Amino acid sequence: MSVTKEKKSELIKEYKTTEADNGGSAASQVAVLTERIRNLTEHMKANHKDQHSKRGLLLMVNRRKKLLAYIKRKNAADYEELIKKLGLRK
């Protein structure tokens, strides 16, 4: 249940900040991480004893949190738009 190449490139295309962005911008990284977190959350519901996946999930959540803090620090309007688009809470 990982993110396929097609889904990842689709997310990057949707959330890229410049035309030259190939997935390196914070916004596109947050979008891909959000998709991976959602998939892993579904896995954890069925496999609640899977400690290795749980650790990976926590690492991804913290990485996304840091990237969102960076976006908020650089441009609060972009931050608000991104979390609304992704359906995240503050």
C-alpha angles and dihedrals in degrees: 000000000000125000110275123226090250093052091046094051089046091054092046091050091051097046103034116128099206135023091251093052111120097178100296098109118100092240094056091044090053091050093052092044091050091054091048091048092051091050093047091047089058089050091050092053090061097035105037094162094058099114096175093057090044090057091048090050092052091049091052093048091051093047090051090048091054093047091049090050089052092051091047091050093050100041123358094192092057089048093053092047093048097050090046091050093048094042095239127148123234 
